[in-house]
Amino acid sequence: MSKSPLYTVLLIEDDAGDALLIEEILEQQECLARLVTAERLAEGMSCLQHINCDAVLLDMNLPDSSGLSTMTRLIDFAPGIPIIILTGDSDESFAIEAVKLGAQDYLVKGSIDGKILKRSIFYAVERKKLELALKQTRDLFERQARIDYLTGVYNRLMLNELLEAEQQRARRSGADLSLVMYDLDHFKKINDSYGHTVGDHVLKEVAQLASNNVRAHDILARWGGEEFVVLVPNSDLNQAILLAEKLCCLCRSYDFGNGLQVTASFGVTQFRADDNTESFTVRADEALYLAKRNGRNRVESI
């Protein structure tokens, strides 16, 4: 009973003799690789769109492409595919440069034997898997460093970065920039009366409610505890107040389940030319506490 191919390998090579030799080498080694061939880079790219390939054997001097750009074009087109460069004796230093740019390995055509080719394909595939796994892990850590774990909106660290960038943009362009800060009223009573699981549910729902009702370029973040911030680019104070009033009303009327009603107090301010991050956020915080002192469940501005 014949075994299924372990790998599908795309060979992009315009020399029919070299292509046949590689095919024979793989067969002799019982490499369990299905070989797909293409004579031009464009043809190879087309194959990758229709065939799930595990690796590419690439001659960098093809009728429609030559030099390092052959490999970089292929990497840009299919960044997840491991590439093994095929090169002549005189091109070895050239191939080393290709490896530095992203190829997994290179093989000198006159020196290829079955064991070397089989091992190169195996290691190229496994190294690429490891690269992708490490990238996914790195991306996850970067996301976790910027996203609040409970609510899924930006955390305070990320907000500070974006706040600084938006302030610089406002200074340069003279564009309006406003800040809405809001805090859930009597949130401790919710945790004490219903438990922290319900409290967490409320925080997630409040964050989702705001996320669904701000503009795509508005920046929503959890400031800490039960406190949230919306950074509102290209909006003056009156426009930001309208947004805050909308969110205040939505929160007040939202069904959090089990008859639970939640309100929030909002503070709004507009960026001034002499502001820094501290003065800007402190003023929004002062407006928020003014809303608290004036009865909660309302919007105040400074």
Helices and strands as residue ranges (DSSP letters): E 7-12, H 16-28, E 33-38, H 41-50, E 55-59, H 68-77, E 83-87, G 89-91, H 92-100, E 105-108, G 109-111, H 114-146, H 156-173, E 177-184, H 187-194, H 196-211, E 219-224, E 227-233, H 237-253, E 264-270, H 277-293, E 299-301
